[in-house]
Amino acid sequence: MNFNFKGLHSIFCEAIRRHEPTVAFPLANGRGRFLFLIFIPTDAEGKIKWSALELFIILSRTQAILRFDLMGQHYHQGDFKIKLTPPDITAIRTELDLTGEPCEGPAFELENFLADLNAAIPLSLSLENKIQAIQSEVDLVKVHCGKFVDNSLKIHLLGPLKLKLPKKPREETLRKLYTLNAEPRTIASLVKNLKALNWTVSWTETKPSDAESNFEKLWLKTTTALKNP
């Protein structure tokens, strides 16, 4: 079955305009809990890279994940077309706790269900809300979406790295901050500070001895730099 999640258009365009190319939000329907994720790539200079996109839907109650190629003209036409396979539909039914054969279980109209999800998609998302959504399923995000971060094995924060224009911070590097054990509001504020300063962050595979304090140090460096340009 094909379906067009046209409700994604507003928050997708918002992410592009804000140069905040991550989309993440949860939706609920019946017993099901669905976390939508889109990771928009950037190039080596941090600019939006127009290429094929994927939609991930984490089924939070059953801890399954669905992956779809997103087809259509997303930004200009507002098309976000996906193709669902029988295993996708079975996973959705399981998430909704609709057990048994389709003819035996509760009445379920897939197209109506998808239309309800589409209508519930928010028109706007704050960075804080996106971070909170990712943190809610951080383990699944790390396992299945690691290709959308730079050097995914480097998970320990070192410190800031100043960039020279036209280079900008890459979302693939900043996304690692979203998975840290810190308040979403604080992480969102830090990311905004980094972008205002045109700084990115460096990471390492080996955990530094002072790793626990590096986030706070980074926060202080950005706030001090903004106060004393």
MDAnalysis code that builds the backbone (N, CA, C; Angstrom):
import MDAnalysis as mda
import numpy as np

u = mda.Universe.empty(687, n_residues=229, atom_resindex=np.repeat(np.arange(229), 3), trajectory=True)
u.add_TopologyAttr("name", ["N", "CA", "C"] * 229)
u.add_TopologyAttr("resid", np.arange(1, 230))
u.add_TopologyAttr("resname", ["MET", "ASN", "PHE", "ASN", "PHE", "LYS", "GLY", "LEU", "HIS", "SER", "ILE", "PHE", "CYS", "GLU", "ALA", "ILE", "ARG", "ARG", "HIS", "GLU", "PRO", "THR", "VAL", "ALA", "PHE", "PRO", "LEU", "ALA", "ASN", "GLY", "ARG", "GLY", "ARG", "PHE", "LEU", "PHE", "LEU", "ILE", "PHE", "ILE", "PRO", "THR", "ASP", "ALA", "GLU", "GLY", "LYS", "ILE", "LYS", "TRP", "SER", "ALA", "LEU", "GLU", "LEU", "PHE", "ILE", "ILE", "LEU", "SER", "ARG", "THR", "GLN", "ALA", "ILE", "LEU", "ARG", "PHE", "ASP", "LEU", "MET", "GLY", "GLN", "HIS", "TYR", "HIS", "GLN", "GLY", "ASP", "PHE", "LYS", "ILE", "LYS", "LEU", "THR", "PRO", "PRO", "ASP", "ILE", "THR", "ALA", "ILE", "ARG", "THR", "GLU", "LEU", "ASP", "LEU", "THR", "GLY", "GLU", "PRO", "CYS", "GLU", "GLY", "PRO", "ALA", "PHE", "GLU", "LEU", "GLU", "ASN", "PHE", "LEU", "ALA", "ASP", "LEU", "ASN", "ALA", "ALA", "ILE", "PRO", "LEU", "SER", "LEU", "SER", "LEU", "GLU", "ASN", "LYS", "ILE", "GLN", "ALA", "ILE", "GLN", "SER", "GLU", "VAL", "ASP", "LEU", "VAL", "LYS", "VAL", "HIS", "CYS", "GLY", "LYS", "PHE", "VAL", "ASP", "ASN", "SER", "LEU", "LYS", "ILE", "HIS", "LEU", "LEU", "GLY", "PRO", "LEU", "LYS", "LEU", "LYS", "LEU", "PRO", "LYS", "LYS", "PRO", "ARG", "GLU", "GLU", "THR", "LEU", "ARG", "LYS", "LEU", "TYR", "THR", "LEU", "ASN", "ALA", "GLU", "PRO", "ARG", "THR", "ILE", "ALA", "SER", "LEU", "VAL", "LYS", "ASN", "LEU", "LYS", "ALA", "LEU", "ASN", "TRP", "THR", "VAL", "SER", "TRP", "THR", "GLU", "THR", "LYS", "PRO", "SER", "ASP", "ALA", "GLU", "SER", "ASN", "PHE", "GLU", "LYS", "LEU", "TRP", "LEU", "LYS", "THR", "THR", "THR", "ALA", "LEU", "LYS", "ASN", "PRO"])
u.atoms.positions = np.array([
    [0.841, -1.196, 0.000],
    [0.000, 0.000, 0.000],
    [0.879, 1.250, 0.000],
    [0.469, 2.277, -0.731],
    [1.171, 3.554, -0.748],
    [0.402, 4.571, 0.095],
    [1.152, 5.466, 0.725],
    [0.517, 6.541, 1.488],
    [1.400, 7.775, 1.426],
    [0.761, 8.949, 1.434],
    [1.479, 10.220, 1.357],
    [1.298, 10.982, 2.669],
    [2.375, 11.087, 3.449],
    [2.339, 11.829, 4.714],
    [2.518, 13.324, 4.438],
    [1.535, 13.920, 3.810],
    [1.621, 15.344, 3.460],
    [1.670, 16.236, 4.699],
    [1.222, 15.711, 5.843],
    [1.273, 16.485, 7.077],
    [2.689, 16.827, 7.518],
    [3.699, 16.175, 6.939],
    [5.100, 16.456, 7.279],
    [5.615, 17.757, 6.666],
    [4.870, 18.308, 5.713],
    [5.398, 19.422, 4.924],
    [5.783, 20.625, 5.784],
    [4.925, 21.017, 6.706],
    [5.173, 22.227, 7.499],
    [6.446, 22.107, 8.337],
    [6.580, 20.997, 9.082],
    [7.768, 20.881, 9.947],
    [9.022, 20.577, 9.139],
    [8.886, 19.983, 7.965],
    [10.042, 19.762, 7.104],
    [10.574, 21.106, 6.600],
    [9.681, 21.957, 6.098],
    [10.098, 23.284, 5.616],
    [10.670, 24.123, 6.758],
    [10.081, 23.996, 7.944],
    [10.594, 24.716, 9.113],
    [12.027, 24.288, 9.412],
    [12.282, 22.981, 9.351],
    [13.634, 22.473, 9.624],
    [14.641, 23.018, 8.625],
    [14.234, 23.134, 7.359],
    [15.124, 23.685, 6.333],
    [15.376, 25.173, 6.589],
    [14.301, 25.920, 6.854],
    [14.443, 27.376, 7.066],
    [15.318, 27.684, 8.274],
    [15.182, 26.911, 9.328],
    [15.971, 27.142, 10.548],
    [17.384, 26.562, 10.455],
    [17.671, 25.882, 9.357],
    [18.910, 25.114, 9.238],
    [19.069, 24.229, 10.475],
    [18.020, 23.445, 10.699],
    [17.933, 22.538, 11.847],
    [17.449, 21.195, 11.301],
    [18.259, 20.553, 10.442],
    [17.769, 19.447, 9.614],
    [17.589, 18.096, 10.311],
    [16.858, 18.118, 11.395],
    [16.415, 16.898, 12.064],
    [14.942, 17.059, 12.378],
    [14.155, 16.035, 12.083],
    [12.731, 16.029, 12.406],
    [12.482, 14.833, 13.314],
    [11.904, 15.060, 14.480],
    [11.627, 13.973, 15.423],
    [10.436, 14.362, 16.293],
    [9.427, 13.496, 16.309],
    [8.251, 13.769, 17.138],
    [7.481, 12.474, 17.386],
    [6.820, 12.353, 18.545],
    [6.019, 11.170, 18.843],
    [4.541, 11.418, 18.554],
    [3.839, 10.362, 18.177],
    [2.395, 10.385, 18.028],
    [1.815, 9.165, 18.733],
    [0.600, 9.296, 19.226],
    [-0.088, 8.182, 19.868],
    [-1.381, 7.905, 19.135],
    [-1.706, 6.610, 19.043],
    [-2.975, 6.206, 18.434],
    [-3.391, 4.898, 19.085],
    [-4.512, 4.913, 19.802],
    [-4.905, 3.724, 20.542],
    [-3.826, 3.326, 21.521],
    [-3.445, 2.061, 21.500],
    [-2.371, 1.591, 22.376],
    [-0.995, 1.820, 21.765],
    [-0.966, 2.247, 20.516],
    [0.302, 2.407, 19.819],
    [0.993, 3.727, 20.103],
    [2.325, 3.675, 20.106],
    [3.162, 4.858, 20.278],
    [4.171, 4.872, 19.136],
    [4.173, 5.973, 18.376],
    [4.925, 6.028, 17.122],
    [5.848, 7.242, 17.120],
    [7.141, 6.991, 17.013],
    [8.134, 8.066, 16.967],
    [8.621, 8.228, 15.534],
    [8.332, 9.387, 14.932],
    [8.724, 9.690, 13.551],
    [10.103, 10.358, 13.546],
    [10.966, 9.931, 12.633],
    [12.320, 10.482, 12.531],
    [12.698, 10.691, 11.066],
    [13.186, 11.889, 10.751],
    [13.786, 12.171, 9.441],
    [15.105, 12.894, 9.693],
    [16.171, 12.397, 9.093],
    [17.488, 13.012, 9.236],
    [17.915, 13.561, 7.875],
    [17.903, 14.881, 7.754],
    [18.238, 15.546, 6.499],
    [19.760, 15.736, 6.448],
    [20.440, 15.243, 5.417],
    [21.906, 15.303, 5.401],
    [22.441, 16.691, 5.099],
    [23.676, 16.927, 5.525],
    [24.399, 18.151, 5.174],
    [25.738, 17.757, 4.548],
    [26.309, 18.697, 3.777],
    [27.579, 18.401, 3.120],
    [28.749, 18.778, 4.026],
    [29.958, 18.717, 3.479],
    [31.161, 18.955, 4.276],
    [31.223, 20.364, 4.840],
    [30.501, 21.303, 4.226],
    [30.497, 22.685, 4.714],
    [29.274, 22.978, 5.579],
    [28.487, 21.956, 5.865],
    [27.340, 22.148, 6.740],
    [26.079, 22.613, 6.040],
    [26.093, 22.665, 4.703],
    [24.917, 23.102, 3.959],
    [23.974, 21.921, 3.728],
    [22.669, 22.225, 3.631],
    [21.684, 21.191, 3.356],
    [22.035, 20.488, 2.052],
    [22.034, 19.162, 2.073],
    [22.352, 18.374, 0.896],
    [21.061, 17.696, 0.419],
    [20.606, 18.097, -0.753],
    [19.361, 17.548, -1.282],
    [19.630, 16.179, -1.877],
    [19.176, 15.151, -1.192],
    [19.395, 13.782, -1.642],
    [18.238, 12.924, -1.147],
    [18.300, 11.633, -1.432],
    [17.232, 10.729, -1.014],
    [17.086, 10.744, 0.507],
    [15.851, 10.732, 0.967],
    [15.569, 10.765, 2.390],
    [14.852, 9.491, 2.822],
    [14.966, 9.196, 4.114],
    [14.290, 8.050, 4.699],
    [13.418, 8.513, 5.863],
    [12.330, 7.815, 6.074],
    [11.475, 8.023, 7.232],
    [11.580, 6.796, 8.122],
    [11.937, 7.023, 9.377],
    [11.942, 5.957, 10.370],
    [10.744, 6.164, 11.296],
    [10.066, 5.075, 11.608],
    [8.999, 5.118, 12.606],
    [9.306, 4.062, 13.659],
    [9.631, 4.513, 14.852],
    [9.876, 3.600, 15.960],
    [8.543, 3.277, 16.618],
    [8.270, 1.993, 16.775],
    [7.063, 1.525, 17.446],
    [7.438, 1.298, 18.907],
    [7.144, 2.291, 19.729],
    [7.733, 2.347, 21.063],
    [7.246, 1.244, 21.995],
    [6.010, 0.840, 21.878],
    [5.487, -0.174, 22.802],
    [6.121, -1.533, 22.539],
    [6.287, -1.874, 21.261],
    [6.861, -3.172, 20.909],
    [8.348, -3.103, 20.596],
    [8.913, -1.909, 20.571],
    [10.342, -1.693, 20.324],
    [10.785, -2.210, 18.951],
    [9.898, -2.067, 17.969],
    [10.245, -2.367, 16.580],
    [10.498, -1.049, 15.857],
    [11.076, -1.139, 14.658],
    [11.333, 0.072, 13.881],
    [11.020, -0.208, 12.411],
    [10.354, 0.745, 11.771],
    [10.036, 0.662, 10.352],
    [10.872, 1.696, 9.608],
    [11.324, 1.337, 8.404],
    [12.110, 2.263, 7.587],
    [11.482, 2.352, 6.204],
    [11.301, 3.584, 5.734],
    [10.689, 3.801, 4.426],
    [11.527, 4.789, 3.616],
    [11.670, 4.525, 2.317],
    [12.189, 5.539, 1.403],
    [11.103, 6.597, 1.220],
    [11.482, 7.859, 1.322],
    [10.529, 8.946, 1.118],
    [10.579, 9.377, -0.341],
    [9.458, 9.247, -1.009],
    [9.390, 9.582, -2.435],
    [8.585, 10.863, -2.638],
    [8.858, 11.555, -3.740],
    [8.123, 12.768, -4.065],
    [8.951, 14.023, -3.863],
    [8.378, 15.151, -4.266],
    [9.006, 16.465, -4.084],
    [8.617, 16.978, -2.703],
    [9.553, 16.886, -1.762],
    [9.217, 17.163, -0.363],
    [9.019, 18.650, -0.087],
    [10.008, 19.453, -0.437],
    [9.974, 20.864, -0.043],
    [8.949, 21.663, -0.845],
    [8.939, 21.517, -2.140],
    [8.088, 22.364, -2.984],
    [6.665, 21.837, -3.130],
    [6.508, 20.523, -3.241],
    [5.185, 19.954, -3.462],
    [4.545, 19.391, -2.195],
    [5.350, 19.168, -1.169],
    [4.799, 18.643, 0.083],
    [4.436, 17.178, 0.016],
    [5.113, 16.417, -0.837],
    [4.845, 14.985, -0.953],
    [5.869, 14.184, -0.155],
    [5.363, 13.270, 0.674],
    [6.215, 12.383, 1.470],
    [5.620, 10.983, 1.349],
    [5.827, 10.390, 0.183],
    [5.171, 9.131, -0.147],
    [5.992, 7.940, 0.355],
    [5.302, 6.973, 0.942],
    [5.949, 5.746, 1.390],
    [5.196, 4.546, 0.831],
    [5.862, 3.402, 0.801],
    [5.235, 2.150, 0.375],
    [5.320, 1.171, 1.539],
    [4.180, 0.708, 2.022],
    [4.125, -0.224, 3.131],
    [4.024, -1.654, 2.626],
    [4.811, -2.534, 3.212],
    [4.797, -3.952, 2.867],
    [3.943, -4.709, 3.889],
    [3.564, -5.945, 3.579],
    [2.813, -6.742, 4.565],
    [3.497, -6.837, 5.935],
    [4.845, -7.033, 6.009],
    [5.478, -7.045, 7.341],
    [5.332, -5.706, 8.085],
    [5.358, -4.585, 7.354],
    [5.140, -3.277, 7.987],
    [3.750, -3.224, 8.623],
    [2.758, -3.688, 7.872],
    [1.371, -3.643, 8.350],
    [1.200, -4.550, 9.557],
    [1.831, -5.724, 9.523],
    [1.772, -6.638, 10.666],
    [2.394, -5.995, 11.898],
    [3.524, -5.311, 11.721],
    [4.192, -4.648, 12.847],
    [3.314, -3.551, 13.436],
    [2.616, -2.816, 12.582],
    [1.721, -1.762, 13.060],
    [0.567, -2.362, 13.841],
    [-0.014, -3.447, 13.336],
    [-1.109, -4.114, 14.049],
    [-0.649, -4.610, 15.410],
    [0.561, -5.151, 15.463],
    [1.103, -5.640, 16.733],
    [1.293, -4.492, 17.709],
    [1.817, -3.374, 17.201],
    [2.000, -2.197, 18.055],
    [0.666, -1.726, 18.619],
    [-0.374, -1.797, 17.825],
    [-1.708, -1.370, 18.256],
    [-2.408, -2.423, 19.099],
    [-1.749, -3.569, 19.278],
    [-2.305, -4.694, 20.039],
    [-3.551, -5.262, 19.371],
    [-3.512, -5.286, 18.046],
    [-4.586, -5.910, 17.270],
    [-4.084, -7.290, 16.855],
    [-4.327, -8.286, 17.705],
    [-3.760, -9.612, 17.500],
    [-4.691, -10.478, 16.666],
    [-4.179, -11.622, 16.227],
    [-4.961, -12.543, 15.430],
    [-4.963, -12.169, 13.967],
    [-5.646, -12.930, 13.165],
    [-5.765, -12.651, 11.749],
    [-6.566, -11.369, 11.541],
    [-6.281, -10.614, 10.483],
    [-7.014, -9.375, 10.239],
    [-8.524, -9.556, 10.274],
    [-9.021, -10.700, 9.770],
    [-10.461, -10.897, 9.737],
    [-11.030, -11.265, 11.098],
    [-10.144, -11.662, 12.037],
    [-10.611, -12.087, 13.352],
    [-10.464, -10.995, 14.404],
    [-9.484, -10.121, 14.229],
    [-9.229, -9.096, 15.232],
    [-10.206, -7.939, 15.119],
    [-9.985, -6.879, 15.928],
    [-10.851, -5.693, 15.855],
    [-10.785, -5.057, 14.472],
    [-11.858, -4.394, 14.113],
    [-11.898, -3.739, 12.803],
    [-10.733, -2.767, 12.675],
    [-10.008, -2.846, 11.577],
    [-8.838, -2.003, 11.382],
    [-8.737, -1.619, 9.918],
    [-8.825, -0.340, 9.662],
    [-8.670, 0.187, 8.313],
    [-7.337, 0.919, 8.251],
    [-6.371, 0.340, 7.558],
    [-5.016, 0.891, 7.521],
    [-5.003, 2.314, 6.997],
    [-5.732, 2.571, 5.931],
    [-5.706, 3.911, 5.341],
    [-6.275, 4.941, 6.306],
    [-7.336, 4.591, 7.027],
    [-7.905, 5.506, 8.027],
    [-6.919, 5.746, 9.166],
    [-6.246, 4.680, 9.582],
    [-5.240, 4.809, 10.647],
    [-4.118, 5.756, 10.223],
    [-3.595, 5.571, 9.008],
    [-2.517, 6.433, 8.526],
    [-2.994, 7.876, 8.360],
    [-4.241, 8.046, 7.908],
    [-4.792, 9.395, 7.772],
    [-4.899, 10.076, 9.136],
    [-5.254, 9.306, 10.167],
    [-5.328, 9.871, 11.524],
    [-3.947, 10.298, 12.004],
    [-2.927, 9.470, 11.747],
    [-1.561, 9.848, 12.109],
    [-1.148, 11.109, 11.361],
    [-1.426, 11.144, 10.076],
    [-1.050, 12.286, 9.246],
    [-1.678, 13.579, 9.766],
    [-2.949, 13.502, 10.163],
    [-3.653, 14.685, 10.663],
    [-3.120, 15.147, 12.010],
    [-2.479, 14.232, 12.747],
    [-1.972, 14.569, 14.083],
    [-0.552, 15.125, 14.071],
    [0.102, 15.153, 12.909],
    [1.475, 15.659, 12.829],
    [1.487, 17.147, 13.175],
    [2.363, 17.570, 14.085],
    [2.390, 18.989, 14.464],
    [2.834, 19.889, 13.319],
    [2.421, 21.147, 13.379],
    [2.793, 22.121, 12.354],
    [4.157, 22.744, 12.627],
    [4.607, 22.674, 13.886],
    [5.877, 23.288, 14.267],
    [6.508, 22.454, 15.376],
    [7.840, 22.441, 15.410],
    [8.570, 21.699, 16.429],
    [9.725, 22.551, 16.939],
    [9.869, 22.631, 18.244],
    [11.047, 23.293, 18.803],
    [12.203, 22.304, 18.814],
    [13.423, 22.810, 18.805],
    [14.584, 21.930, 18.895],
    [14.539, 21.136, 20.194],
    [14.088, 21.770, 21.263],
    [13.981, 21.070, 22.552],
    [13.075, 19.849, 22.435],
    [11.947, 20.006, 21.755],
    [11.023, 18.886, 21.595],
    [11.618, 17.772, 20.742],
    [12.379, 18.147, 19.718],
    [13.036, 17.131, 18.890],
    [14.032, 16.318, 19.721],
    [14.814, 17.025, 20.523],
    [15.809, 16.350, 21.360],
    [15.124, 15.433, 22.362],
    [14.061, 15.918, 22.966],
    [13.314, 15.102, 23.928],
    [12.772, 13.841, 23.259],
    [12.279, 13.967, 22.030],
    [11.754, 12.812, 21.305],
    [12.859, 11.787, 21.047],
    [14.025, 12.242, 20.608],
    [15.137, 11.330, 20.342],
    [15.598, 10.662, 21.627],
    [15.693, 11.417, 22.700],
    [16.121, 10.846, 23.973],
    [15.159, 9.781, 24.478],
    [13.886, 9.873, 24.111],
    [12.895, 8.900, 24.589],
    [13.159, 7.501, 24.050],
    [13.845, 7.404, 22.911],
    [14.181, 6.104, 22.326],
    [15.638, 6.098, 21.879],
    [16.499, 6.619, 22.736],
    [17.881, 6.867, 22.332],
    [18.614, 5.590, 21.935],
    [18.335, 4.462, 22.598],
    [19.054, 3.227, 22.278],
    [18.711, 2.739, 20.873],
    [17.428, 2.753, 20.521],
    [17.023, 2.334, 19.174],
    [17.557, 3.296, 18.115],
    [17.551, 4.582, 18.430],
    [18.081, 5.569, 17.487],
    [19.562, 5.304, 17.225],
    [20.322, 5.038, 18.267],
    [21.755, 4.780, 18.100],
    [22.004, 3.526, 17.263],
    [21.201, 2.487, 17.493],
    [21.406, 1.218, 16.789],
    [21.039, 1.329, 15.315],
    [19.909, 1.962, 15.019],
    [19.378, 1.926, 13.656],
    [19.704, 3.176, 12.824],
    [20.109, 4.248, 13.471],
    [20.295, 5.507, 12.741],
    [21.710, 6.048, 12.873],
    [22.652, 5.176, 13.196],
    [24.033, 5.612, 13.400],
    [24.673, 6.226, 12.181],
    [24.181, 5.879, 10.978],
    [24.803, 6.421, 9.764],
    [24.507, 7.906, 9.583],
    [23.613, 8.457, 10.396],
    [23.258, 9.868, 10.271],
    [24.042, 10.756, 11.231],
    [25.124, 10.205, 11.798],
    [26.049, 11.013, 12.603],
    [27.466, 10.764, 12.089],
    [28.334, 11.736, 12.287],
    [29.731, 11.597, 11.888],
    [30.455, 10.664, 12.851],
    [31.237, 9.737, 12.301],
    [32.088, 8.880, 13.139],
    [31.305, 8.383, 14.363],
    [30.323, 7.528, 14.103],
    [29.381, 7.139, 15.150],
    [30.037, 6.448, 16.341],
    [31.251, 5.930, 16.179],
    [31.940, 5.303, 17.307],
    [32.536, 6.329, 18.263],
    [32.711, 7.542, 17.783],
    [33.249, 8.603, 18.641],
    [32.084, 9.241, 19.391],
    [31.864, 8.820, 20.629],
    [30.677, 9.228, 21.383],
    [30.994, 10.070, 22.610],
    [32.290, 10.271, 22.883],
    [32.673, 11.024, 24.083],
    [33.067, 12.453, 23.703],
    [32.427, 13.402, 24.332],
    [32.606, 14.822, 24.022],
    [33.968, 15.316, 24.491],
    [34.662, 16.027, 23.596],
    [35.945, 16.634, 23.955],
    [35.784, 18.133, 24.214],
    [35.377, 18.884, 23.197],
    [35.262, 20.326, 23.377],
    [34.906, 21.005, 22.080],
    [34.938, 22.341, 22.063],
    [34.527, 23.091, 20.877],
    [35.607, 23.127, 19.810],
    [35.164, 23.356, 18.574],
    [36.074, 23.493, 17.453],
    [35.561, 24.643, 16.599],
    [36.352, 25.706, 16.471],
    [35.933, 26.882, 15.717],
    [36.019, 26.615, 14.225],
    [35.021, 27.118, 13.494],
    [34.973, 26.949, 12.049],
    [35.140, 28.300, 11.364],
    [35.678, 28.262, 10.152],
    [35.794, 29.469, 9.347],
    [34.756, 29.422, 8.242],
    [34.024, 30.512, 8.085],
    [33.044, 30.601, 7.013],
    [33.726, 30.388, 5.669],
    [33.081, 29.710, 4.719],
    [31.648, 29.400, 4.687],
    [31.245, 28.129, 5.409],
    [32.198, 27.448, 6.066],
    [31.827, 26.231, 6.781],
    [30.898, 26.555, 7.948],
    [29.921, 25.680, 8.153],
    [29.002, 25.782, 9.283],
    [28.996, 24.443, 10.028],
    [28.521, 24.432, 11.275],
    [28.447, 23.154, 12.001],
    [27.557, 22.159, 11.266],
    [28.029, 20.943, 11.124],
    [27.237, 19.894, 10.468],
    [26.252, 19.289, 11.460],
    [25.035, 19.070, 10.985],
    [24.025, 18.444, 11.842],
    [24.460, 17.043, 12.257],
    [25.199, 16.356, 11.379],
    [25.653, 15.002, 11.691],
    [26.582, 14.976, 12.902],
    [27.244, 16.088, 13.181],
    [28.096, 16.185, 14.370],
    [27.295, 16.644, 15.581],
    [26.438, 17.641, 15.380],
    [25.653, 18.172, 16.499],
    [24.639, 17.167, 17.014],
    [24.163, 16.254, 16.152],
    [23.155, 15.270, 16.588],
    [23.639, 14.419, 17.753],
    [24.940, 14.241, 17.860],
    [25.454, 13.447, 18.977],
    [25.111, 14.096, 20.315],
    [25.044, 15.423, 20.319],
    [24.670, 16.123, 21.549],
    [23.253, 15.756, 21.980],
    [22.383, 15.480, 20.997],
    [20.982, 15.190, 21.313],
    [20.834, 13.924, 22.150],
    [21.822, 13.025, 22.066],
    [21.713, 11.734, 22.749],
    [22.378, 11.734, 24.127],
    [22.959, 12.857, 24.513],
    [23.632, 12.916, 25.807],
    [22.627, 12.941, 26.950],
    [23.093, 12.558, 28.115],
    [22.249, 12.539, 29.304],
    [22.232, 13.929, 29.929],
    [21.493, 14.812, 29.293],
    [21.354, 16.186, 29.775],
    [19.955, 16.664, 29.434],
    [19.519, 17.742, 30.070],
    [18.182, 18.256, 29.831],
    [18.039, 18.731, 28.378],
    [16.955, 18.346, 27.709],
    [16.752, 18.781, 26.324],
    [16.825, 20.295, 26.152],
    [16.296, 21.034, 27.136],
    [16.330, 22.493, 27.035],
    [17.773, 23.010, 27.034],
    [18.611, 22.400, 27.866],
    [20.014, 22.821, 27.952],
    [20.762, 22.472, 26.672],
    [20.518, 21.267, 26.145],
    [21.171, 20.863, 24.899],
    [20.750, 21.779, 23.756],
    [19.451, 22.073, 23.676],
    [18.957, 22.948, 22.609],
    [19.608, 24.319, 22.685],
    [19.736, 24.854, 23.889],
    [20.365, 26.156, 24.069],
    [21.838, 26.115, 23.677],
    [22.513, 25.023, 24.040],
    [23.924, 24.864, 23.674],
    [24.083, 24.827, 22.155],
    [23.222, 24.078, 21.476],
    [23.308, 23.977, 20.012],
    [23.111, 25.352, 19.374],
    [22.166, 26.120, 19.882],
    [21.931, 27.458, 19.351],
    [23.150, 28.353, 19.586],
    [23.789, 28.208, 20.748],
    [25.008, 28.969, 21.024],
    [26.119, 28.608, 20.042],
    [26.298, 27.308, 19.814],
    [27.336, 26.850, 18.894],
    [27.118, 27.407, 17.491],
    [25.869, 27.399, 17.049],
    [25.578, 27.912, 15.710],
    [25.803, 29.419, 15.639],
    [25.448, 30.132, 16.717],
    [25.655, 31.582, 16.736],
    [27.142, 31.928, 16.669],
    [27.975, 31.076, 17.261],
    [29.420, 31.303, 17.263],
    [30.121, 30.691, 16.045],
    [29.377, 29.889, 15.278],
    [29.935, 29.102, 14.187],
    [31.015, 28.146, 14.693],
    [30.687, 27.468, 15.781],
    [31.534, 26.434, 16.357],
    [30.861, 25.080, 16.154],
    [31.669, 24.050, 16.064],
    [31.167, 22.693, 16.146],
    [31.797, 22.042, 17.374],
    [31.683, 20.730, 17.499],
    [32.255, 20.043, 18.665],
    [33.082, 18.858, 18.188],
    [34.092, 18.510, 18.958],
    [34.934, 17.360, 18.645],
    [34.618, 16.219, 19.602],
    [34.809, 14.985, 19.103],
    [34.443, 13.773, 19.847],
    [35.589, 12.775, 19.775],
    [35.593, 11.808, 20.694],
    [36.618, 10.779, 20.708],
    [36.003, 9.433, 21.074],
    [36.671, 8.350, 20.641],
    [36.215, 7.006, 21.013],
    [36.597, 6.664, 22.447],
    [37.722, 7.220, 22.899],
    [38.226, 6.917, 24.240],
    [37.656, 7.902, 25.247],
    [37.075, 7.399, 26.304],
    [36.459, 8.263, 27.298],
    [37.515, 9.036, 28.073],
    [37.488, 10.381, 28.018],
    [38.469, 11.184, 28.767],
    [38.220, 11.063, 30.271],
    [39.273, 11.316, 31.038],
    [39.144, 11.225, 32.497],
    [38.172, 12.259, 33.050],
    [38.038, 13.396, 32.347],
    [37.145, 14.454, 32.813],
    [35.866, 14.517, 31.969],
    [35.470, 13.370, 31.405],
    [34.340, 13.344, 30.463],
    [33.057, 13.894, 31.066],
    [32.834, 13.619, 32.344],
    [31.575, 14.014, 32.974],
    [31.411, 15.532, 33.026],
    [32.506, 16.264, 33.029],
    [32.425, 17.718, 33.152],
    [32.550, 18.436, 31.808],
    [32.793, 17.693, 30.727],
    [33.043, 18.340, 29.445],
    [31.825, 19.061, 28.893],
    [30.644, 18.527, 29.149],
    [29.434, 19.201, 28.673],
    [29.297, 20.559, 29.348],
    [29.470, 20.586, 30.655],
    [29.363, 21.850, 31.388],
    [30.441, 22.836, 30.945],
    [31.651, 22.342, 30.709],
    [32.743, 23.212, 30.243],
    [32.399, 23.827, 28.882],
    [31.847, 23.000, 28.012],
    [31.469, 23.481, 26.690],
    [30.387, 24.543, 26.799],
    [29.404, 24.293, 27.636],
    [28.328, 25.256, 27.858],
    [28.895, 26.599, 28.331],
    [29.795, 26.563, 29.299],
    [30.385, 27.792, 29.845],
    [31.207, 28.521, 28.791],
    [31.925, 27.776, 27.968],
    [32.743, 28.408, 26.926],
    [31.860, 29.146, 25.919],
    [30.751, 28.536, 25.543],
    [29.881, 29.188, 24.561],
    [29.204, 30.431, 25.144],
    [28.727, 30.339, 26.374],
    [28.058, 31.497, 26.962],
    [29.043, 32.646, 27.188],
    [30.274, 32.302, 27.603],
    [31.296, 33.334, 27.799],
    [31.667, 33.986, 26.472],
    [31.817, 33.190, 25.430],
    [32.193, 33.725, 24.119],
    [31.117, 34.634, 23.555],
    [29.864, 34.317, 23.815],
    [28.774, 35.152, 23.311],
    [28.684, 36.473, 24.091],
    [29.038, 36.429, 25.350],
    [29.008, 37.646, 26.166],
    [30.208, 38.539, 25.864],
    [31.302, 37.920, 25.421],
    [32.524, 38.678, 25.156],
    [33.028, 38.376, 23.749],
    [32.295, 38.857, 22.732],
    [32.668, 38.555, 21.335],
    [34.025, 39.172, 20.968],
])
